[in-house]
Amino acid sequence: MMPAQIHPGEFPIGSLASRAAARRLSEERLSELDLVEMYSRHEGLKKAEFGEWESHRPGSMTRFCKIPAGMTFDEALADSGLPTTRTRGEHIRLKIDL
């Protein structure tokens, strides 16, 4: 069976296989979207804060991020332990100066 054909419902609820299939399905869906990440730098912030992905129009998702001053977005993402999001759509990062 190919990975794209595996669905969480094929496994016992709450099992490792079910959770892995759900993550894979989520990653596949996210990979098709246009993504926009808006971030700002904050003095005194010790650790980056990444918001949840939110859908704003079909095929597009956005999230807001706060990162410590003096840290690049990529450093903050690596430090957070969150997976790097890959997409076949457009991926935009916008820095917002407050």
Secondary structure, 3 states (H helix, E strand, C coil): CCHHHCCHHHCCCCCHHHHHHHHHHHHHHHHCCEEEEEEEEECCCCCCEECCCEEEECCEEEEEEEEECCCCHHHHHHHHCCCCCCCCCCEEEEECCC
